Amino acid sequence: MPVLYNDLSINDSHIHTRQSSSLFDVSHMLQMQVRGKDRIEFMESLTVADIQGLAENTGTLTLYTNENGGIIDDLIVTKTDKDFLYVVSNAGRIDEDLKHVTTHCQTFKGKGKDVSIEILARGLLALQGPQSAKCLQSLVSVELSKLNFMSSVVTSVCGVDDCRITRCGYTGEDGFEISVPTEKAVLVANTLLTSSKGVIRLAGLGARDTLRLEAGLCLYGNDINEKTGPIAASLTWTIAKRRRQTADFIGSQIILKQLKDKPKERRVGLHGLTSGPPARAHSSVLDANTKEPIGEVTSGCPSPSLKKNIAMAYLPMSHKIGSKI
């Protein structure tokens, strides 16, 4: 995916997504199927999610965690009505994710468990924005108004069979991620663009980053990493209630202790009160009174919607929401 397309600036593409609909080619992301009768037990051993408790064809955002309680990656796991789990994770973590999953898969199978991993060579298109459902509805054979957030369905899209539509996204807007056969991805993308008569526009990485930052969504490598725990990252909500009780995921003892004792710092959102260049990753955050460094920015940009600078940073718990820095 390019940073931007020639016909729209990052700012224009951002605003178009917020007001209309944009199409992102995210085919570089890792798509997998996890099969076998012990697939749920296996994926729950690697993540903090209650996959067992999901309704069929419903997904959840979750985390791969390591032995030190850090985050290996964030991902979406969907419990399908077939004999597999559908898993989507970050392109920048493909090598690490595959090593993690395959290593533990072999160990799991060595205990007599039934589980297998299949990497999917498929296209993935993200249609995002308030007009997305209206534009997509005429091109599918299902009623999208009945497809709730984080739910998915396999149907035909633009006449192409075997497409999985999931109502989710990375922008803070209503939208869909559409997994399509690789050889039909260009056809589906072109049909979406042409049939919308200009309502849907292509968007790139630049707008994807500013959109997710406005929505408070993490970017792996910036806002979370293998040394960052879910509690400090303000992702406590991803740790399912049952999983807190069973405490049987990797790093659970460390993470649950952090949940009980509270971390020393947490991920927060920042917004500027004055004009000027935005704070970027690794910029120091200073105490408003002492001017001493108290934290570090992880992501930052000018917000096209708010028309002010915004950022994320890790700050001490003593600095409450609303504090000036």
ZAFINU-333713 format. One record per residue (C-alpha): x, y, z; residue in one letter. Coordinates in steps of 0.05 Angstrom, whole numbers, padded with zeros to 5 digits, always signed. Layout:
XYZA...
***
This chain:
+00000+00000+00000M+00029+00068-00018P+00031+00126+00031V-00019+00163-00012L-00049+00163-00082Y-00035+00218-00132N-00106+00247-00133D-00113+00260-00058L-00068+00287-00004S-00064+00251+00063I-00108+00305+00094N-00160+00302+00038D-00161+00226+00040S-00171+00228+00115H-00230+00275+00111I-00260+00235+00053H-00259+00173+00097T-00292+00209+00154R-00347+00237+00109Q-00355+00185+00055S-00317+00119+00042S-00246+00098+00026S-00216+00033+00002L-00150+00008+00031F-00112-00051+00002D-00088-00088+00064V-00071-00153+00029S-00002-00151+00061H-00032-00172+00128M-00026-00244+00152L-00089-00286+00144Q-00092-00356+00174M-00139-00412+00189Q-00129-00452+00253V-00160-00521+00247R-00169-00583+00290G-00216-00602+00347K-00169-00569+00398D-00162-00504+00359R-00198-00461+00410I-00157-00488+00468E-00094-00475+00427F-00109-00403+00409M-00133-00388+00479E-00065-00412+00505S-00032-00358+00461L-00081-00300+00470T-00121-00264+00524V-00188-00274+00490A-00249-00316+00509D-00254-00349+00441I-00296-00405+00470Q-00349-00355+00490G-00354-00322+00422L-00417-00332+00381A-00407-00366+00314E-00381-00318+00260N-00362-00267+00312T-00291-00241+00324G-00252-00203+00376T-00190-00161+00380L-00139-00197+00423T-00064-00201+00438L-00009-00252+00431Y+00031-00246+00496T+00100-00270+00516N+00129-00301+00579E+00148-00232+00606N+00077-00205+00598G+00094-00165+00535G+00054-00160+00471I+00079-00199+00411I+00023-00173+00367D-00049-00152+00365D-00096-00192+00321L-00168-00209+00306I-00194-00280+00317V-00261-00300+00288T-00297-00362+00311K-00329-00387+00246T-00388-00435+00238D-00341-00483+00203K-00284-00525+00230D-00233-00468+00235F-00216-00401+00267L-00201-00344+00220Y-00142-00302+00244V-00116-00235+00217V-00052-00203+00245S-00003-00148+00226N+00041-00150+00164A+00101-00121+00201G+00099-00180+00250R+00090-00238+00201I+00157-00271+00216D+00149-00264+00291E+00076-00286+00291D+00090-00347+00248L+00149-00368+00290K+00108-00359+00354H+00047-00397+00329V+00083-00453+00293T+00130-00466+00352T+00073-00472+00401H+00032-00512+00351C+00087-00565+00349Q+00090-00567+00425T+00015-00571+00429F+00012-00628+00379K+00067-00663+00417G+00019-00668+00475K-00030-00707+00431G-00073-00646+00414K-00107-00637+00347D-00089-00570+00315V-00061-00546+00249S-00044-00478+00217I-00059-00458+00145E-00032-00393+00116I-00083-00361+00069L-00058-00330+00004A-00117-00283-00004R-00129-00210-00017G-00156-00165+00038L-00193-00100+00024L-00215-00051+00079A-00275-00008+00061L-00281+00047+00113Q-00327+00106+00124G-00400+00124+00137P-00421+00110+00065Q-00388+00042+00062S-00449-00001+00078A-00492+00036+00028K-00440+00028-00027C-00427-00045-00012L-00500-00067-00003Q-00517-00069-00077S-00456-00113-00091L-00470-00168-00041V-00524-00220-00030S-00533-00210+00045V-00568-00156+00086E-00511-00114+00116L-00556-00081+00166S-00560-00148+00202K-00484-00155+00204L-00462-00127+00272N-00394-00100+00292F-00341-00155+00292M-00388-00204+00258S-00372-00237+00192S-00406-00274+00136V-00382-00312+00075V-00418-00289+00012T-00408-00265-00059S-00381-00195-00070V-00384-00163-00139C-00403-00231-00166G-00341-00264-00135V-00357-00324-00090D-00322-00345-00026D-00311-00275+00002C-00311-00264+00078R-00339-00196+00100I-00324-00174+00171T-00353-00111+00200R-00292-00079+00231C-00235-00033+00214G-00176+00010+00236Y-00204+00080+00227T-00257+00091+00280G-00311+00091+00226E-00362+00040+00205D-00333-00006+00154G-00316-00075+00129F-00255-00118+00116E-00266-00163+00056I-00223-00225+00047S-00224-00246-00026V-00191-00298-00071P-00124-00267-00093T-00138-00272-00167E-00204-00234-00158K-00179-00178-00113A-00167-00127-00169V-00235-00142-00198L-00270-00131-00132V-00231-00067-00118A-00245-00038-00186N-00319-00055-00182T-00325-00022-00114L-00292+00041-00140L-00329+00047-00206T-00398+00027-00181S-00396+00080-00126S-00388+00135-00177K-00335+00172-00137G-00363+00160-00068V-00308+00108-00054I-00236+00132-00064R-00170+00096-00055L-00132+00113+00008A-00061+00097+00031G-00018+00087+00092L-00014+00161+00109G-00089+00169+00119A-00093+00101+00152R-00044+00125+00205D-00078+00192+00220T-00146+00159+00222L-00125+00105+00271R-00089+00156+00315L-00152+00199+00319E-00190+00137+00340A-00138+00120+00394G-00118+00054+00361L-00048+00025+00371C+00005+00016+00318L+00050-00043+00334Y+00122-00022+00340G+00103+00049+00360N+00050+00045+00415D+00059-00028+00436I+00116-00077+00432N+00145-00139+00466E+00164-00099+00528K+00095-00067+00534T+00041-00102+00575G-00034-00098+00562P-00047-00060+00627I+00002-00003+00614A-00021-00001+00541A-00092+00014+00564S-00114-00052+00533L-00139-00084+00597T-00208-00092+00564W-00180-00144+00516T-00167-00192+00574I-00232-00231+00580A-00263-00242+00648K-00260-00318+00643R-00186-00315+00622R-00170-00273+00683R-00199-00329+00724Q-00167-00387+00687T-00100-00350+00682A-00075-00400+00630D-00047-00355+00575F+00026-00341+00565I+00052-00288+00614G-00014-00290+00654S+00018-00288+00723Q+00057-00224+00707I-00001-00191+00671I-00052-00206+00724L-00005-00181+00778K+00002-00116+00739Q-00074-00113+00735L-00078-00119+00811K-00020-00074+00830D-00030-00022+00774K+00028-00003+00727P+00073+00056+00739K+00053+00087+00672E-00002+00080+00620R-00016+00098+00547R-00056+00162+00541V-00079+00209+00487G-00052+00280+00480L-00077+00341+00443H-00043+00407+00431G-00067+00473+00459L-00022+00515+00414T-00003+00513+00340S+00064+00488+00314G+00095+00424+00291P+00065+00360+00321P+00102+00317+00371A+00130+00255+00337R+00150+00186+00362A+00206+00188+00415H+00194+00262+00431S+00201+00274+00506S+00140+00294+00547V+00156+00347+00600L+00121+00362+00665D+00085+00429+00658A+00113+00456+00723N+00183+00426+00731T+00198+00419+00657K+00229+00351+00674E+00219+00292+00626P+00162+00247+00650I+00148+00205+00588G+00156+00193+00514E+00111+00203+00454V+00097+00139+00415T+00056+00168+00357S+00037+00238+00336G+00008+00277+00278C-00035+00337+00259P-00108+00317+00265S-00146+00334+00201P-00213+00327+00238S-00197+00365+00301L-00150+00414+00267K-00100+00409+00324K-00040+00366+00339N-00053+00299+00373I-00008+00244+00400A-00002+00182+00443M+00048+00175+00500A+00063+00134+00562Y+00057+00178+00624L+00060+00164+00699P-00005+00144+00732M+00001+00206+00776S-00016+00249+00715H-00091+00245+00711K-00134+00257+00650I-00137+00331+00637G-00067+00345+00663S-00026+00397+00626K+00043+00377+00602I
***
